[in-house]
Amino acid sequence: MKVSKYMSTKLVTARPEMTVKEAFVLMATHHVRHIPVVEGGRLVGIISDRDLRRPRWADGLDDWTSYYRISEEMTVRDVMTDKPEVLHTYDGIGKAVKILREQRYGALPVLDKKEELAGILSAHDLLGALEEMLAGGAKAGGGKLEE
């Protein structure tokens, strides 16, 4: 079972220079929690709703109320995860499950053989794979979680 079968291909992407507010509106409008960040046609990061709620730089602050003070000028580049871990379309979903579980990610960008963004695979997408395996597995002897 390959990642390409379950990944979402209708991508909503952000640019690093977008404001955090613009990214938030994109997420809300499209009902997504993770957005790949693309610059010059290449994946450069990923931003999640969690990044918007509590950016990494907030860990160093003593005053917890500062976590929620995001300036209007703050950009996606300021809060995104740069150089994100990725999957490839040819990877098995077993590899995806392992990475998402071990790293506690909610989604991973998926690249094709040319290293171009092809989709995004979320934990929700993997639930669809599990549902399919459970429905078909009893009849056909089960699917295989390839790595």
Secondary structure as UniProt FT lines:
FT   HELIX           3..6
FT   TURN            16..17
FT   HELIX           20..30
FT   STRAND          34..39
FT   TURN            40..41
FT   STRAND          42..48
FT   HELIX           49..53
FT   HELIX           56..60
FT   HELIX           64..68
FT   TURN            72..73
FT   HELIX           76..79
FT   STRAND          81..82
FT   STRAND          87..88
FT   TURN            89..90
FT   HELIX           93..103
FT   STRAND          107..111
FT   TURN            113..114
FT   STRAND          117..122
FT   HELIX           123..140
//
